[in-house]
Amino acid sequence: MRVSFRGRDDHLLQKLGFENGDIVLRVNDERIDGPNSLEKIYDLFGSGCNLKLEIERNGERQLISLDSHEVKMIKESLDP
C-alpha cells in the first residue's frame, strides 16, 4: 500500500513517521497487501499497542517502531 497525503488523516500519518510515497509492507509482522491496509494501521493505533511498521522508502526498506507510550503521546497530541 502506497502512502499519499491528501486528506484528513495526513497529520496522523506524518506523526507516525510516514512520508509521502512510502510503501507499507508489514504492520506488526503481518504482510500488508490490500485496500484495508490503512484501516489495519488505524485499528492498531486506536488500540494503543506497540506498532512496528516495515516500509519501503526511496527503494530501501526501513522500520518504524513505536512503543505504546509513543502511540499514546501521538494520540494525545491529535485530540482536540
MARKOLFI-643424 format. One line per field, with one value per residue: residue number from 1; x, y, z of N, C-alpha, C, O in turn. Coordinates in nm, 3 decimals. Layout:
<rs>
pos = [NUM ...];
npx = [X ...];
npy = [Y ...];
npz = [Z ...];
capx = [X ...];
capy = [Y ...];
capz = [Z ...];
cpx = [X ...];
cpy = [Y ...];
cpz = [Z ...];
opx = [X ...];
opy = [Y ...];
opz = [Z ...];
</rs>
This chain:
<rs>
pos = [1 2 3 4 5 6 7 8 9 10 11 12 13 14 15 16 17 18 19 20 21 22 23 24 25 26 27 28 29 30 31 32 33 34 35 36 37 38 39 40 41 42 43 44 45 46 47 48 49 50 51 52 53 54 55 56 57 58 59 60 61 62 63 64 65 66 67 68 69 70 71 72 73 74 75 76 77 78 79 80];
npx = [0.084 0.068 0.153 -0.012 -0.045 -0.336 -0.570 -0.789 -0.644 -0.379 -0.215 -0.196 -0.066 0.181 0.274 0.310 0.535 0.545 0.623 0.530 0.460 0.578 0.586 0.389 0.480 0.465 0.280 0.325 0.456 0.282 0.197 0.110 -0.117 -0.347 -0.656 -0.749 -0.541 -0.457 -0.663 -0.611 -0.378 -0.483 -0.664 -0.490 -0.342 -0.544 -0.595 -0.382 -0.156 0.185 0.353 0.492 0.621 0.698 0.845 0.889 1.103 1.203 1.315 1.446 1.426 1.279 1.234 0.981 0.934 0.718 0.658 0.407 0.382 0.476 0.282 0.058 0.127 0.123 -0.146 -0.265 -0.170 -0.315 -0.576 -0.850];
npy = [-0.116 0.211 0.516 0.822 1.162 1.323 1.413 1.402 1.242 1.296 1.428 1.243 1.029 1.149 1.201 0.940 0.879 0.840 0.920 1.097 0.882 0.656 0.299 0.067 -0.232 -0.428 -0.462 -0.481 -0.728 -0.853 -0.917 -0.667 -0.600 -0.513 -0.326 -0.263 -0.197 0.051 0.088 -0.118 -0.022 0.206 0.083 -0.060 0.155 0.292 0.112 0.144 -0.013 -0.142 -0.045 -0.174 -0.091 -0.186 -0.044 0.066 0.302 0.525 0.312 0.163 -0.057 0.014 0.045 0.144 0.193 0.208 0.240 0.158 0.382 0.593 0.582 0.652 0.917 1.038 1.002 1.164 1.413 1.457 1.478 1.701];
npz = [0.000 -0.095 0.055 0.052 0.104 0.136 0.265 0.552 0.727 0.708 0.901 1.112 0.981 0.921 1.182 1.266 1.133 0.861 0.521 0.227 -0.040 0.069 0.094 0.247 0.388 0.592 0.896 1.229 1.185 1.010 0.680 0.447 0.199 0.075 0.014 0.268 0.427 0.543 0.720 0.900 1.023 1.148 1.326 1.496 1.595 1.729 1.932 2.095 2.116 2.076 1.776 1.485 1.192 0.876 0.603 0.262 0.140 -0.093 -0.237 -0.044 0.233 0.546 0.902 1.118 1.446 1.718 2.056 2.306 2.472 2.311 2.109 2.261 2.329 2.076 2.011 2.207 2.128 1.901 1.979 2.010];
capx = [0.000 0.145 0.100 -0.016 -0.111 -0.436 -0.698 -0.798 -0.554 -0.241 -0.143 -0.168 0.036 0.309 0.316 0.355 0.666 0.535 0.646 0.453 0.520 0.621 0.507 0.378 0.500 0.418 0.240 0.343 0.499 0.178 0.209 0.003 -0.123 -0.482 -0.715 -0.779 -0.414 -0.458 -0.759 -0.541 -0.290 -0.568 -0.716 -0.381 -0.312 -0.654 -0.588 -0.274 -0.049 0.309 0.344 0.615 0.582 0.805 0.810 0.991 1.113 1.307 1.378 1.511 1.337 1.304 1.144 0.933 0.886 0.661 0.606 0.273 0.391 0.484 0.149 -0.029 0.164 0.073 -0.293 -0.298 -0.139 -0.415 -0.707 -0.879];
capy = [0.000 0.334 0.625 0.954 1.258 1.402 1.413 1.430 1.157 1.332 1.463 1.118 0.955 1.217 1.178 0.801 0.870 0.817 1.026 1.079 0.786 0.533 0.179 -0.014 -0.374 -0.508 -0.396 -0.580 -0.853 -0.905 -0.864 -0.576 -0.600 -0.490 -0.194 -0.241 -0.181 0.172 0.061 -0.201 0.068 0.289 -0.001 -0.084 0.282 0.318 0.021 0.190 -0.112 -0.114 -0.054 -0.197 -0.069 -0.204 0.034 0.089 0.446 0.551 0.187 0.096 -0.099 0.079 0.003 0.247 0.125 0.296 0.164 0.202 0.518 0.685 0.581 0.730 1.059 1.083 1.011 1.283 1.534 1.470 1.507 1.846];
capz = [0.000 -0.104 0.136 -0.011 0.191 0.066 0.335 0.695 0.804 0.680 1.022 1.182 0.906 0.941 1.321 1.277 1.070 0.718 0.424 0.104 -0.132 0.137 0.067 0.369 0.356 0.705 1.019 1.337 1.121 0.921 0.544 0.408 0.053 0.025 0.035 0.409 0.497 0.624 0.827 0.999 1.097 1.234 1.433 1.591 1.659 1.821 2.047 2.181 2.129 2.004 1.630 1.410 1.054 0.779 0.485 0.160 0.114 -0.194 -0.278 0.069 0.342 0.675 1.009 1.209 1.567 1.818 2.169 2.347 2.527 2.197 2.046 2.349 2.315 1.945 2.022 2.288 2.051 1.796 2.039 2.015];
cpx = [0.089 0.075 0.101 -0.099 -0.208 -0.571 -0.684 -0.698 -0.407 -0.159 -0.104 -0.057 0.174 0.361 0.366 0.489 0.664 0.572 0.565 0.528 0.574 0.529 0.508 0.385 0.441 0.378 0.242 0.365 0.393 0.188 0.086 0.000 -0.261 -0.535 -0.746 -0.654 -0.414 -0.552 -0.694 -0.449 -0.371 -0.623 -0.611 -0.345 -0.419 -0.649 -0.475 -0.160 0.078 0.285 0.483 0.576 0.704 0.761 0.923 0.987 1.232 1.386 1.448 1.409 1.379 1.200 1.110 0.875 0.838 0.611 0.473 0.274 0.396 0.349 0.054 0.000 0.114 -0.078 -0.333 -0.272 -0.242 -0.553 -0.729 -0.885];
cpy = [0.124 0.444 0.753 1.045 1.340 1.400 1.437 1.351 1.192 1.355 1.338 1.042 1.018 1.194 1.035 0.779 0.844 0.942 0.993 0.984 0.660 0.418 0.094 -0.161 -0.465 -0.417 -0.503 -0.720 -0.919 -0.837 -0.782 -0.572 -0.573 -0.353 -0.163 -0.216 -0.062 0.155 -0.021 -0.115 0.152 0.207 -0.026 0.043 0.313 0.232 0.059 0.092 -0.066 -0.127 -0.076 -0.194 -0.087 -0.135 0.028 0.238 0.467 0.425 0.111 0.061 -0.031 0.030 0.125 0.172 0.229 0.210 0.225 0.343 0.621 0.695 0.668 0.879 1.116 1.100 1.137 1.411 1.560 1.505 1.658 1.899];
cpz = [0.000 -0.024 0.054 0.078 0.108 0.136 0.482 0.779 0.786 0.806 1.100 1.112 0.924 1.083 1.342 1.207 0.921 0.640 0.300 0.011 -0.066 0.098 0.194 0.329 0.465 0.821 1.128 1.280 1.033 0.785 0.508 0.255 -0.003 0.059 0.182 0.493 0.590 0.742 0.938 1.085 1.195 1.351 1.540 1.666 1.764 1.946 2.142 2.199 2.056 1.854 1.572 1.263 0.964 0.651 0.383 0.127 0.021 -0.227 -0.166 0.176 0.472 0.775 1.094 1.328 1.667 1.934 2.214 2.405 2.414 2.125 2.128 2.334 2.182 1.950 2.099 2.210 1.941 1.850 2.046 2.157];
opx = [0.176 -0.046 0.203 -0.208 -0.168 -0.675 -0.582 -0.670 -0.319 -0.046 0.008 0.037 0.272 0.480 0.454 0.550 0.769 0.554 0.537 0.647 0.611 0.410 0.614 0.305 0.377 0.436 0.170 0.301 0.414 0.189 -0.028 0.101 -0.289 -0.467 -0.767 -0.661 -0.374 -0.524 -0.719 -0.444 -0.333 -0.628 -0.638 -0.319 -0.386 -0.694 -0.472 -0.076 0.078 0.204 0.578 0.506 0.801 0.654 1.036 0.882 1.346 1.508 1.504 1.318 1.498 1.093 1.198 0.778 0.909 0.531 0.433 0.177 0.329 0.308 -0.023 -0.094 0.068 -0.132 -0.426 -0.346 -0.254 -0.638 -0.638 -0.908];
opy = [0.138 0.461 0.788 1.009 1.416 1.388 1.486 1.390 1.126 1.307 1.327 0.996 0.946 1.169 1.011 0.673 0.827 1.055 0.877 1.003 0.566 0.437 0.055 -0.208 -0.566 -0.310 -0.602 -0.816 -1.030 -0.714 -0.822 -0.543 -0.606 -0.273 -0.047 -0.215 -0.074 0.203 0.002 -0.133 0.167 0.257 -0.014 0.039 0.356 0.273 0.012 0.110 0.034 -0.210 -0.005 -0.283 -0.013 -0.164 -0.010 0.292 0.432 0.429 0.004 0.139 -0.019 -0.018 0.199 0.097 0.325 0.118 0.331 0.417 0.724 0.804 0.746 0.960 1.230 1.199 1.207 1.509 1.672 1.554 1.733 2.018];
opz = [0.086 -0.034 -0.006 0.122 0.020 0.071 0.531 0.893 0.842 0.816 1.149 1.176 0.940 1.101 1.424 1.222 0.859 0.686 0.271 -0.015 -0.136 0.073 0.243 0.248 0.436 0.841 1.120 1.321 0.985 0.776 0.534 0.191 -0.119 0.123 0.216 0.616 0.706 0.852 1.056 1.207 1.311 1.464 1.659 1.786 1.874 2.053 2.255 2.287 1.985 1.811 1.606 1.215 0.975 0.596 0.414 0.092 0.052 -0.243 -0.191 0.206 0.502 0.738 1.137 1.314 1.697 1.914 2.165 2.389 2.420 2.085 2.072 2.327 2.177 1.901 2.058 2.227 1.893 1.776 2.083 2.178];
</rs>
